[in-house]
């Protein structure tokens, strides 16, 4: 069940008055979720919106180093630094352990790439200039592009032949009636 910000505040208020068990039954939530909402309210990370927060690489390094010192748990670190999800701290620490600070600086974005990023990542080989040149040797990308173009043309030719046959068959049936 997705709660609005106001409803989450009411859950926190009910928890203060009546406790976890009653609040979870009243709202139809698991006790764990009620405790999570209350915990977020305590460390001021119960936000109005659930939008994704972008953290700088330097902040991630600072958080990972703080956990590496061994003085606090993942949950305590998340509360100290106002991070909404303690699994975020754990994943940063894991990256820090395996790849160091550079790993946190070079983290790849997750999720679906934006349209512009996809277009920029495609290395298009200019087939017209490639076919008109008298090159003796080709790069792997050029060979791949030529093979893809050959396959595209073969598919197009096969489709055209089938379409032409269907059109002729249709005309023949139409004239025979």
FENFENHU-V470460 format. One record per backbone hydrogen bond with DSSP energy under -1.0 kcal/mol. NH is the residue of the N-H (numbers start at 1). CO is the residue of the C=O. If there is no record, write none. Layout:
nh=NH co=CO
nh=NH co=CO
This chain:
nh=8 co=4
nh=9 co=5
nh=10 co=6
nh=11 co=7
nh=12 co=8
nh=13 co=9
nh=14 co=10
nh=15 co=11
nh=16 co=12
nh=17 co=13
nh=18 co=14
nh=19 co=15
nh=23 co=19
nh=24 co=20
nh=25 co=21
nh=26 co=22
nh=27 co=23
nh=28 co=24
nh=29 co=24
nh=34 co=30
nh=35 co=31
nh=36 co=32
nh=37 co=33
nh=38 co=34
nh=39 co=35
nh=40 co=36
nh=41 co=37
nh=42 co=38
nh=43 co=39
nh=44 co=41
nh=45 co=40
nh=47 co=45
nh=60 co=56
nh=61 co=57
nh=62 co=58
nh=63 co=59
nh=64 co=60
nh=65 co=61
nh=66 co=62
nh=67 co=63
nh=68 co=64
nh=69 co=65
nh=70 co=67
nh=77 co=73
nh=78 co=74
nh=79 co=75
nh=80 co=76
nh=81 co=77
nh=83 co=78
nh=88 co=85
nh=90 co=86
nh=91 co=87
nh=92 co=88
nh=93 co=89
nh=94 co=90
nh=95 co=91
nh=96 co=92
nh=97 co=93
nh=98 co=94
nh=99 co=95
nh=100 co=96
nh=104 co=100
nh=105 co=101
nh=106 co=102
nh=118 co=114
nh=119 co=115
nh=120 co=116
nh=121 co=117
nh=124 co=122
nh=127 co=125
nh=130 co=126
nh=131 co=127
nh=132 co=128
nh=143 co=139
nh=144 co=140
nh=145 co=141
nh=146 co=142
nh=147 co=143
nh=148 co=144
nh=149 co=145
nh=150 co=146
nh=151 co=147
nh=152 co=148
nh=153 co=149
nh=154 co=150
nh=155 co=151
nh=156 co=152
nh=157 co=153
nh=158 co=154
nh=159 co=155
nh=160 co=156
nh=161 co=157
nh=162 co=158
nh=163 co=159
nh=164 co=160
nh=165 co=161
nh=166 co=162
nh=167 co=163
nh=168 co=164
nh=169 co=165
nh=170 co=166
nh=171 co=167
nh=172 co=168
nh=173 co=169
nh=174 co=170
nh=175 co=171
nh=176 co=172
